[in-house]
Amino acid sequence: MRRVLITAGANGIGLVMAQAFAAAGDRVWVTDVDAAAVAAVPAPIRASVCDAANEGQMATLFKEISAEWGGLDVLCSNAGIKGPTAPIEDMPLDGWHQCLAVNLDGAMLAAKHAAPLMKARGAGVMIFTSSTSGLYGTPFRAPYVAAKWAVIGLMKTVAMELGPFGIRANAICPGSVNGPRIDRVIEAEAEAKGMTPEAVRQGYAAGTALKRLSDPEDVADMALFLASDAARMISGQALAVDGMTYNVDP
C-alpha cells in the first residue's frame, strides 16, 4: 500500500487524482488552502489545510506525515493558480509574484521536504503538475507560463539529483481540462481578447488533434501510471495529456 501526498488535492484535478489513488488501494493525504473543500473530502482520504507556498506550513505537514505514516512513497505536487490574465505591459507585479509563489515555490517546497523521506527508504516517485503552457507558452498568461516552464526545469534537476537514491521525478503537462478552473481561465481570456467564452472554448478544442478538451480522469490516469512499476524507467520527462495541442492561440 503506497503512501501518497497530493497538494491542492481537495478539488479539481487534485481530488480526482486522490480518488484514483485511493481506489487503487493506496493511503492518500491531500492538502488545500480551501478549508471548506478540505472538510468535504470523502473518507478514507486524509485531508488537511496547508498553503503549499508557506514553508512553515509545509514543514509541519511533512513532520505530521513522517509521524503518522513513517514515510512517503508518492508525491503529487499539484498546487497551482492561474495568475493574472493581461498583456505583458499591463501585468501587475504582485499578481506575478503570487502566481510564481504558488506554482513554483510550492513545487520546490514539496520536493524539498519529500526528498529526505524518500531518500531514507531508497525509493520514491515525484509527480509535478506543469501544463502545456510550460511547453509552448500562452499569450496573456506570462506569470503562469513562466512558473509552469520553471516547474519542468525543477523536475528535471530533481530527477538528476535524486535518481541515484532510487527516486523518479516527472511532470504531467495537462492541456485544457474540463472543470470550473478552465471555465475561469476561459472567461478571463475572453475578456482580455474581447471574445465570447464559448469562442475561446471552441478555439481550445479546435487547437488539438483530438478536437476536444481533456477530463480530470485523463490526468489522474497518467499520474497512476507514472507512480507504478510499469514506469520504472521513466524519469525526468514532461508528458503532455492534451489530445496533442498544436495551436495555443485560439
Summary of the structure (lengths in Angstrom):
residues: 250
radius of gyration: 17.4
end to end distance: 43.4
largest distance: 53.3
contacts: 884
relative contact order: 0.14
helix: 52%
strand: 16%
